[in-house]
Amino acid sequence: MITPSHTHRNFIPNTRGLKALQEPDLQKMAPYTITYFAVRGRCGALRIMLSDLGQEWKEIVVNFDEWMKGDLKKTCVFGQLPKLQDGDLVLFQSNTFLRHVGRKHGAYGKNDTEAALIDMFNDGVEDLRIKYLKMIYQEYDTGKDAYIKDLPNHLSKFEAVLEKSSSGFLVGGSISFADYSLFEVLLNHQVLSPTCLDSFPALNGFVQKMSSRPKIKAFLDSDAYKKLPINGNGKQ
């Protein structure tokens, strides 16, 4: 877990992980800045996506005690983190981040039809993510077993889509932000239930395909990624 010595600390990821920066280095960096807690959480998919697309970013790690003071919270449109800054553009909402980066870097389909399908599948991933987070934060002790038992009903929907895909991606012949989102959710579920994909060969192959992409593999192998907890309450 990254423990900042100051409430805000700056980081830049590379193939070896996250490296602390001195102030003079900040002007040399790409414009993306993530402001968030020291957790994978709602920025897990974004970090994987930025890594795979070869985009550098810096992180402002927020200490929970500082967040509770309320000053930063007042500057957030919806009163919550994460926050993504791209130059002068300041965004909130994690799925907005994915769409924005996807639009900029060719990960949002090749036409309006593909873009609409990508949106649809990403919304489906979000539905599963919300169910997962509700269990993690509200029902872990009493609802974990029931959640895992019901999980195949949700995974089967994505399995059916990928079974029909000739590219191995959710939509069309190239990767999209929805693929990063699904991949990250599946990684989290494999921690929750290591055998959850055993009956889903297409999903299992998808995870292997994504994990073997060189820049993703380097990021997932980095100490910085491994040290970050999946969720803020430590449950996974």
C-alpha positions as CSV (number, residue, x, y, z in Angstrom):
1,M,0.0,0.0,0.0
2,I,1.3,3.4,-0.9
3,T,1.6,5.5,2.3
4,P,2.2,9.2,1.4
5,S,4.5,11.1,3.6
6,H,2.5,14.1,2.7
7,T,-1.2,14.3,1.9
8,H,-0.5,14.8,-1.8
9,R,2.4,13.1,-3.4
10,N,3.2,12.8,-7.1
11,F,3.9,9.6,-9.0
12,I,4.5,8.5,-12.6
13,P,4.1,4.9,-13.8
14,N,6.5,3.2,-16.1
15,T,7.1,-0.5,-16.9
16,R,8.8,-0.8,-13.5
17,G,5.8,0.7,-11.6
18,L,5.2,4.1,-10.0
19,K,8.2,6.3,-9.3
20,A,8.1,9.3,-7.0
21,L,8.9,12.6,-8.8
22,Q,10.6,15.7,-7.8
23,E,8.8,19.0,-8.6
24,P,11.0,20.0,-11.6
25,D,10.0,16.7,-13.2
26,L,6.3,17.5,-13.2
27,Q,6.5,19.8,-16.2
28,K,8.0,17.0,-18.3
29,M,5.1,14.7,-17.8
30,A,2.0,13.9,-19.9
31,P,-1.1,15.8,-18.8
32,Y,-3.0,13.0,-17.1
33,T,-3.3,13.4,-13.4
34,I,-5.2,11.0,-11.1
35,T,-6.3,12.3,-7.7
36,Y,-7.4,9.4,-5.5
37,F,-6.7,7.3,-2.4
38,A,-4.0,4.7,-2.3
39,V,-6.2,2.0,-3.6
40,R,-6.9,0.3,-7.0
41,G,-10.7,0.9,-6.5
42,R,-12.4,3.0,-9.1
43,C,-9.2,3.7,-11.0
44,G,-8.0,0.1,-11.5
45,A,-9.3,-0.1,-15.1
46,L,-8.0,3.4,-16.0
47,R,-4.5,2.6,-14.8
48,I,-4.4,-0.6,-16.8
49,M,-5.8,1.2,-19.9
50,L,-3.3,4.1,-19.7
51,S,-0.4,1.6,-19.3
52,D,-1.5,-0.4,-22.3
53,L,-1.9,2.7,-24.4
54,G,1.6,3.9,-23.4
55,Q,0.3,7.0,-21.6
56,E,2.2,8.3,-18.6
57,W,0.3,9.9,-15.7
58,K,1.0,11.2,-12.3
59,E,-0.9,10.5,-9.1
60,I,-1.9,12.7,-6.3
61,V,-2.5,10.3,-3.4
62,V,-5.0,11.6,-1.0
63,N,-4.7,10.8,2.7
64,F,-8.0,9.8,4.2
65,D,-7.6,12.2,7.2
66,E,-7.1,15.1,4.8
67,W,-10.1,14.0,2.8
68,M,-12.3,14.1,5.9
69,K,-11.4,17.7,6.5
70,G,-13.7,18.5,3.6
71,D,-11.7,21.1,1.7
72,L,-10.9,18.9,-1.2
73,K,-14.3,17.3,-1.2
74,K,-15.9,20.7,-1.8
75,T,-14.0,21.1,-5.0
76,C,-15.3,17.8,-6.4
77,V,-18.4,18.1,-8.6
78,F,-20.2,15.2,-7.0
79,G,-18.3,15.3,-3.7
80,Q,-16.2,12.2,-4.3
81,L,-13.0,10.9,-5.8
82,P,-11.4,9.8,-8.1
83,K,-10.6,12.9,-10.2
84,L,-8.9,12.9,-13.6
85,Q,-7.2,16.0,-15.0
86,D,-6.2,16.1,-18.7
87,G,-4.5,19.5,-19.2
88,D,-7.2,22.1,-18.3
89,L,-10.0,19.5,-18.4
90,V,-11.1,18.2,-15.0
91,L,-13.3,15.2,-14.9
92,F,-15.1,13.1,-12.3
93,Q,-16.8,9.7,-12.6
94,S,-14.6,6.7,-13.4
95,N,-16.5,5.6,-16.5
96,T,-16.2,9.1,-17.9
97,F,-12.5,8.7,-17.6
98,L,-12.5,5.5,-19.7
99,R,-14.7,7.0,-22.4
100,H,-12.5,10.2,-22.6
101,V,-9.2,8.3,-22.8
102,G,-10.8,5.8,-25.2
103,R,-12.0,8.6,-27.5
104,K,-8.6,10.2,-27.5
105,H,-6.6,7.1,-28.2
106,G,-8.6,5.0,-30.5
107,A,-10.2,2.7,-28.0
108,Y,-13.8,3.6,-28.6
109,G,-14.7,1.6,-31.7
110,K,-14.3,2.5,-35.4
111,N,-17.8,3.9,-36.0
112,D,-21.0,4.9,-34.2
113,T,-22.4,1.4,-34.1
114,E,-19.3,0.0,-32.4
115,A,-19.2,2.9,-30.0
116,A,-22.8,2.3,-29.0
117,L,-22.1,-1.4,-28.4
118,I,-19.0,-0.5,-26.4
119,D,-21.1,1.8,-24.2
120,M,-23.6,-1.0,-23.7
121,F,-21.1,-3.6,-22.7
122,N,-19.3,-1.2,-20.4
123,D,-22.7,-0.5,-18.7
124,G,-23.0,-4.2,-18.2
125,V,-19.6,-4.4,-16.6
126,E,-20.6,-1.5,-14.4
127,D,-23.7,-3.3,-13.2
128,L,-21.5,-6.2,-12.1
129,R,-19.0,-3.9,-10.5
130,I,-21.8,-2.2,-8.4
131,K,-23.0,-5.6,-7.2
132,Y,-19.4,-6.6,-6.3
133,L,-18.8,-3.3,-4.4
134,K,-22.1,-3.6,-2.5
135,M,-21.0,-7.1,-1.4
136,I,-17.5,-5.9,-0.5
137,Y,-18.5,-2.8,1.5
138,Q,-21.9,-3.8,2.9
139,E,-22.4,-7.6,2.9
140,Y,-19.0,-9.3,2.9
141,D,-19.3,-11.3,6.0
142,T,-22.9,-12.4,5.4
143,G,-23.2,-12.2,1.6
144,K,-19.9,-13.4,0.1
145,D,-20.9,-17.0,-0.3
146,A,-24.2,-16.2,-1.9
147,Y,-22.6,-13.7,-4.2
148,I,-20.0,-16.2,-5.4
149,K,-22.8,-18.8,-5.9
150,D,-24.7,-16.4,-8.1
151,L,-21.7,-15.1,-10.0
152,P,-22.0,-17.6,-13.0
153,N,-25.4,-16.0,-13.9
154,H,-23.6,-12.8,-14.5
155,L,-20.4,-14.1,-16.1
156,S,-22.4,-16.2,-18.5
157,K,-23.6,-13.0,-20.3
158,F,-20.1,-11.9,-21.1
159,E,-19.0,-15.5,-21.9
160,A,-21.7,-15.6,-24.6
161,V,-20.5,-12.3,-26.2
162,L,-16.8,-13.4,-26.3
163,E,-17.7,-16.8,-27.6
164,K,-19.0,-15.1,-30.8
165,S,-16.0,-12.7,-31.1
166,S,-13.4,-13.6,-33.7
167,S,-11.0,-11.0,-32.3
168,G,-11.3,-12.0,-28.7
169,F,-12.5,-8.5,-27.8
170,L,-16.0,-7.4,-26.8
171,V,-16.7,-5.3,-29.9
172,G,-15.1,-5.3,-33.4
173,G,-11.5,-6.2,-34.2
174,S,-9.7,-4.0,-31.7
175,I,-9.5,-3.3,-28.0
176,S,-11.8,-0.8,-26.4
177,F,-12.2,0.8,-23.0
178,A,-14.9,-1.8,-22.2
179,D,-12.3,-4.5,-22.5
180,Y,-10.1,-2.9,-19.9
181,S,-13.1,-2.5,-17.7
182,L,-14.2,-6.1,-18.0
183,F,-10.6,-7.3,-17.6
184,E,-10.1,-5.4,-14.3
185,V,-13.4,-6.6,-12.9
186,L,-12.5,-10.2,-13.8
187,L,-9.1,-9.9,-12.1
188,N,-10.9,-8.7,-8.9
189,H,-13.3,-11.6,-9.1
190,Q,-10.4,-14.1,-9.5
191,V,-9.1,-12.8,-6.2
192,L,-12.5,-13.2,-4.6
193,S,-13.0,-16.7,-6.1
194,P,-9.9,-18.1,-7.9
195,T,-12.0,-20.8,-9.7
196,C,-14.7,-18.5,-10.9
197,L,-13.7,-18.6,-14.6
198,D,-13.0,-22.4,-14.7
199,S,-16.4,-23.0,-16.5
200,F,-16.0,-20.1,-18.8
201,P,-13.3,-20.8,-21.4
202,A,-13.9,-17.6,-23.4
203,L,-13.6,-15.4,-20.4
204,N,-10.6,-17.3,-19.2
205,G,-9.0,-16.9,-22.6
206,F,-9.8,-13.2,-22.5
207,V,-8.1,-12.7,-19.2
208,Q,-5.0,-14.6,-20.5
209,K,-5.0,-12.5,-23.7
210,M,-5.2,-9.2,-21.8
211,S,-2.7,-10.3,-19.2
212,S,-0.2,-11.2,-21.9
213,R,-0.2,-7.8,-23.6
214,P,3.4,-6.6,-22.8
215,K,2.6,-3.2,-21.3
216,I,-0.3,-4.6,-19.2
217,K,1.9,-7.5,-18.0
218,A,4.6,-5.0,-17.0
219,F,2.2,-2.9,-15.1
220,L,0.5,-5.9,-13.3
221,D,4.0,-7.2,-12.4
222,S,5.0,-3.8,-10.9
223,D,5.4,-3.5,-7.1
224,A,3.3,-0.4,-7.2
225,Y,0.3,-2.3,-8.6
226,K,0.7,-5.2,-6.3
227,K,1.0,-3.1,-3.2
228,L,-2.2,-1.2,-3.8
229,P,-5.2,-2.9,-2.1
230,I,-8.1,-3.7,-4.4
231,N,-10.7,-2.0,-2.1
232,G,-10.6,0.7,0.5
233,N,-11.7,-1.5,3.4
234,G,-9.1,-4.2,2.8
235,K,-11.6,-6.9,1.8
236,Q,-11.3,-8.7,-1.5
